[in-house]
């Protein structure tokens, strides 16, 4: 029912909470007893309900601590800045990893015109974006329109699927505005593609269309956005398209029981996760040391 190992501090906390719970439960009965003289009775069911409430309080507390830990990972920029001029070290100082910073630099090479484009970079999550949105500075938009005009349309030989812009994707055969935007939208939800056939999960994107562009696209798996199953809250895990709320909830509940995941096979202990699902979500999970 409780984690196998509890610290002395946790044990003391549990004793205090159980005492308070018992006091709250017994107060009406004591009052009634003084008035009526009837003996006080407390059923096993009521005690079980109290213990379950205590477990929920502990789970809620753990989730809030994990959210606070995630929030502390990022830092606001000291002064206003142009995202196009930031170096890798500058992005890492804000809280991005070296690989994530490299992804942002790839987008900056093509030009980031405004906060809307900055927010579309999938390695910049909402927490970091809210910290930096008021500090960003951009050149006038008319300059970006002039620079975006390409006099000659060159043939596309390779498009890296996880960093390509909508415009670059539209250069691929059979990919117009609709599918280019859908690819970017789904990429952001997934945290990046790890294999080409994931494009078949898009609405009406068939095998013929995939075969048409397969030789012209590549995938950099190093830039995938991964979820740390030892720190992520239920909401963060459930936000992934492959993971339902019930599965995310079971992952967090098992973590509370075992305290820390050391390998991904431990996820198979959940009745909701089989080998097929684990294989599907494994590229998007990580266990930080």
Secondary structure, DSSP 8 states (H G I E B T S, - for coil): ---S---HHHHHHHHHHHHHHHHHHHHHHHHHHHHH-------HHHHHHHHHHHHHHHHHHHHHHHHHHHHTT----SS-B-TTT--HHHHHHHT--HHHHHHHHHHHHH---SHHHHHTSTTS-HHHHHHHGGGB----HHHHHHHH--SS------EETTT--HHHHTTSTT--HHHHHHHHHHHHHHTS-SSGGGGGGSTT--HHHHHHHGGGEE--GGG---EETTT--HHHHHTSTT--HHHHHHHHHHHHHHSS--SGGGGGGSTT--HHHHHHHGGGEE---
